[in-house]
């Protein structure tokens, strides 16, 4: 005869197994959503043919997102999936994509092709779902407390700023403008690369106080130069970047002085 304790243990085991199965299915569904998003980016890029900025934006995001989804789908278990660096990279890309498409919609980059705005809106929703699932599953998997969650989110934003600067460099190469702007290209390449390296270092390693201070200095210099360049070469993305810079500088300063 099965005792009450054995019965309770069996029930608890079944509940735990059910939760794990549900989580696995949710992650798997999100990976397929990620793949669908990559395909949607490619469709947007094709439909936006002739409108350079949305076309280039979508055709860059598309292959990257598809590649991430294929790599992650090969992960056989939850642990290997959530330990993968690509989960964080996917969140960075999702964060950047949301901002990029919102700006394209707000500033009418799709011109008279309203259906492109609709598709970009769908992509924004998909990005938000993917970001939410990956972000919350990651923090639960690593059992992050509130400070670690803030730290992790700030690193995603930092990596997003760096990736965005490198990506938006394309807007100054002459393809989307009358001629290349080498000052803006240099700014985007130098600080985009530096900030991406900072983000990787902050994520992968236990950083020293000195490195924390250095990262704040680099972010502050990038923000101030960006603000100065905004008055010379106006670009609405600078306003968004400035807000993000203020958020991450404040966050990193808190971790430096706490």
C-alpha positions as CSV (number, residue, x, y, z in Angstrom):
1,X,0.0,0.0,0.0
2,X,1.3,3.5,-0.9
3,X,1.7,5.8,2.1
4,X,0.4,9.3,2.2
5,X,4.0,10.6,2.1
6,X,4.7,8.5,-1.0
7,X,1.5,9.7,-2.6
8,X,2.4,13.4,-1.9
9,X,5.9,12.9,-3.2
10,X,4.5,11.3,-6.4
11,X,2.1,14.2,-6.9
12,X,4.9,16.7,-6.3
13,X,7.1,14.9,-8.8
14,X,4.3,14.9,-11.4
15,X,3.6,18.6,-10.9
16,X,7.3,19.4,-11.2
17,X,7.5,17.3,-14.4
18,X,4.5,19.1,-15.8
19,X,6.0,22.5,-15.1
20,X,9.3,21.5,-16.9
21,X,7.4,20.2,-19.9
22,X,5.3,23.4,-20.0
23,X,8.4,25.5,-19.9
24,X,10.1,23.4,-22.6
25,X,7.1,23.8,-24.9
26,X,7.0,27.5,-24.3
27,X,10.7,27.9,-25.1
28,X,10.3,25.7,-28.2
29,X,7.3,27.7,-29.4
30,X,9.3,30.9,-28.9
31,X,12.2,29.6,-31.0
32,X,9.7,28.9,-33.8
33,X,8.4,32.4,-33.3
34,X,11.9,33.6,-33.7
35,X,12.3,31.8,-36.9
36,X,9.0,33.2,-38.2
37,X,10.2,36.6,-37.3
38,X,13.3,36.2,-39.3
39,X,11.2,35.2,-42.3
40,X,9.0,38.2,-41.7
41,X,12.0,40.5,-41.8
42,X,13.0,39.1,-45.2
43,X,9.5,39.6,-46.5
44,X,9.5,43.2,-45.2
45,X,12.9,43.7,-46.9
46,X,11.6,42.4,-50.3
47,X,8.4,44.5,-50.1
48,X,10.4,47.6,-49.2
49,X,12.6,47.2,-52.3
50,X,13.5,50.7,-53.5
51,X,13.0,52.3,-50.1
52,X,16.5,52.0,-48.8
53,X,16.3,52.4,-45.0
54,X,13.5,49.9,-44.2
55,X,14.8,47.5,-46.9
56,X,18.3,47.5,-45.5
57,X,17.1,47.3,-41.9
58,X,14.9,44.3,-42.6
59,X,17.4,42.5,-44.8
60,X,20.1,42.8,-42.1
61,X,17.9,41.7,-39.2
62,X,16.3,38.8,-41.2
63,X,19.4,36.6,-41.8
64,X,20.7,37.3,-38.2
65,X,17.4,36.3,-36.6
66,X,17.1,33.2,-38.8
67,X,20.6,32.1,-37.9
68,X,20.0,32.6,-34.2
69,X,16.8,30.5,-34.4
70,X,18.5,27.7,-36.2
71,X,21.3,27.5,-33.8
72,X,19.0,27.6,-30.7
73,X,16.7,25.0,-32.2
74,X,19.6,22.6,-32.2
75,X,19.9,22.9,-28.4
76,X,18.4,19.6,-27.0
77,X,17.6,20.7,-23.5
78,X,16.6,23.7,-21.4
79,X,20.0,24.1,-19.7
80,X,22.1,24.3,-22.9
81,X,19.5,26.6,-24.4
82,X,19.4,29.1,-21.5
83,X,23.1,28.9,-20.9
84,X,23.7,29.9,-24.6
85,X,25.2,33.3,-25.2
86,X,22.8,33.6,-28.2
87,X,19.8,33.9,-25.9
88,X,21.3,37.2,-24.7
89,X,22.2,38.2,-28.2
90,X,18.7,37.4,-29.4
91,X,17.3,39.7,-26.6
92,X,19.8,42.5,-27.8
93,X,18.6,42.1,-31.4
94,X,14.9,42.1,-30.3
95,X,15.5,45.2,-28.2
96,X,17.3,47.0,-31.1
97,X,14.7,45.9,-33.7
98,X,11.8,47.2,-31.6
99,X,13.5,50.7,-31.5
100,X,14.5,50.6,-35.2
101,X,11.0,49.7,-36.5
102,X,9.3,52.2,-34.1
103,X,11.5,55.0,-35.5
104,X,10.9,53.9,-39.1
105,X,7.1,54.0,-38.5
106,X,7.1,57.3,-36.6
107,X,9.2,59.1,-39.2
108,X,7.3,57.6,-42.2
109,X,10.2,55.8,-43.7
110,X,7.9,53.4,-45.6
111,X,6.4,56.3,-47.5
112,X,3.1,55.4,-49.1
113,X,3.5,51.6,-48.6
114,X,1.3,51.5,-45.5
115,X,1.3,47.7,-45.5
116,X,5.1,47.8,-44.6
117,X,4.2,49.8,-41.5
118,X,1.6,47.1,-40.6
119,X,4.2,44.3,-41.0
120,X,6.8,46.2,-39.0
121,X,4.1,46.6,-36.3
122,X,3.6,42.9,-36.3
123,X,7.4,42.4,-36.0
124,X,7.5,44.7,-33.0
125,X,4.9,42.6,-31.2
126,X,6.7,39.4,-32.1
127,X,10.0,40.9,-30.8
128,X,8.3,42.0,-27.6
129,X,7.0,38.5,-27.0
130,X,10.4,36.9,-27.8
131,X,12.2,39.4,-25.5
132,X,9.8,38.8,-22.6
133,X,10.0,35.0,-22.8
134,X,13.8,34.8,-23.1
135,X,14.5,37.5,-20.6
136,X,12.2,36.1,-17.8
137,X,13.3,32.5,-18.4
138,X,16.9,33.5,-18.3
139,X,16.6,35.4,-15.0
140,X,14.6,32.5,-13.5
141,X,17.1,29.9,-14.7
142,X,20.0,31.8,-13.2
143,X,18.0,32.7,-10.1
144,X,18.8,36.4,-10.4
145,X,17.9,38.8,-7.6
146,X,16.6,42.3,-8.3
147,X,20.1,43.8,-8.6
148,X,21.3,41.1,-10.9
149,X,18.2,41.6,-13.1
150,X,18.9,45.3,-13.4
151,X,22.5,44.6,-14.1
152,X,21.6,42.0,-16.8
153,X,19.0,44.4,-18.4
154,X,21.5,47.3,-18.5
155,X,24.0,45.0,-20.3
156,X,21.4,44.1,-22.9
157,X,20.8,47.9,-23.4
158,X,24.6,48.6,-23.6
159,X,25.0,45.8,-26.2
160,X,22.0,47.2,-28.1
161,X,23.5,50.7,-28.2
162,X,26.8,49.3,-29.5
163,X,25.1,47.1,-32.1
164,X,22.8,50.0,-33.1
165,X,25.7,52.5,-33.6
166,X,27.4,50.0,-35.9
167,X,24.2,49.3,-37.7
168,X,23.1,52.9,-38.2
169,X,26.6,53.7,-39.6
170,X,25.0,52.5,-42.9
171,X,22.8,55.6,-42.9
172,X,25.9,57.8,-43.2
173,X,27.8,55.9,-45.9
174,X,26.3,57.7,-48.8
175,X,23.7,55.1,-49.8
176,X,21.0,56.8,-47.9
177,X,22.4,60.3,-48.2
178,X,24.0,62.4,-50.9
179,X,27.6,61.6,-49.9
180,X,29.4,59.7,-47.1
181,X,29.8,61.6,-43.8
182,X,33.1,60.4,-42.5
183,X,32.8,62.2,-39.2
184,X,29.6,60.3,-38.4
185,X,30.9,57.1,-39.8
186,X,34.0,57.3,-37.6
187,X,31.9,58.1,-34.5
188,X,29.6,55.1,-35.1
189,X,32.4,52.7,-35.8
190,X,34.7,53.7,-32.9
191,X,32.0,53.9,-30.2
192,X,29.9,51.2,-31.6
193,X,32.8,48.8,-31.4
194,X,34.0,50.0,-28.0
195,X,30.5,49.8,-26.5
196,X,29.9,46.3,-27.8
197,X,33.2,45.2,-26.3
198,X,32.1,46.8,-23.0
199,X,28.8,44.9,-23.1
200,X,30.5,41.6,-23.7
201,X,33.1,42.2,-21.0
202,X,30.4,43.2,-18.5
203,X,28.3,40.1,-19.3
204,X,31.1,37.5,-19.4
205,X,33.4,38.5,-16.6
206,X,33.4,39.6,-13.0
207,X,34.5,43.2,-13.6
208,X,36.7,45.3,-11.4
209,X,35.8,48.7,-10.0
210,X,38.3,50.2,-12.4
211,X,36.6,48.6,-15.4
212,X,33.2,49.8,-14.1
213,X,34.6,53.4,-14.0
214,X,36.1,53.0,-17.4
215,X,32.8,51.7,-18.9
216,X,31.0,54.7,-17.5
217,X,33.6,57.1,-18.9
218,X,33.3,55.6,-22.4
219,X,29.5,55.7,-22.3
220,X,29.6,59.3,-21.1
221,X,32.0,60.4,-23.7
222,X,30.0,58.6,-26.5
223,X,26.8,60.3,-25.2
224,X,28.4,63.8,-25.1
225,X,30.0,63.6,-28.5
226,X,26.7,62.2,-29.9
227,X,24.8,65.2,-28.5
228,X,27.3,67.6,-30.0
229,X,27.1,65.9,-33.4
230,X,23.3,66.0,-33.2
231,X,23.4,69.8,-33.5
232,X,25.7,69.6,-36.5
233,X,24.1,66.6,-38.2
234,X,20.6,66.2,-36.8
235,X,19.4,62.6,-36.5
236,X,16.4,61.5,-34.4
237,X,18.2,58.3,-33.4
238,X,20.5,60.5,-31.3
239,X,17.6,61.5,-29.0
240,X,16.8,57.8,-28.4
241,X,20.4,56.9,-27.8
242,X,20.8,59.8,-25.4
243,X,17.9,58.5,-23.3
244,X,19.4,55.0,-23.3
245,X,22.8,56.3,-22.4
246,X,21.4,58.2,-19.4
247,X,19.7,55.0,-18.2
248,X,22.8,52.7,-18.5
249,X,25.2,55.4,-17.2
250,X,23.0,55.9,-14.1
251,X,22.7,52.1,-13.6
252,X,26.4,51.4,-14.0
253,X,27.2,54.4,-11.6
254,X,24.9,52.8,-9.0
255,X,26.8,49.5,-9.2
256,X,30.1,51.4,-9.0
257,X,29.3,53.3,-5.9
258,X,26.9,51.0,-4.0
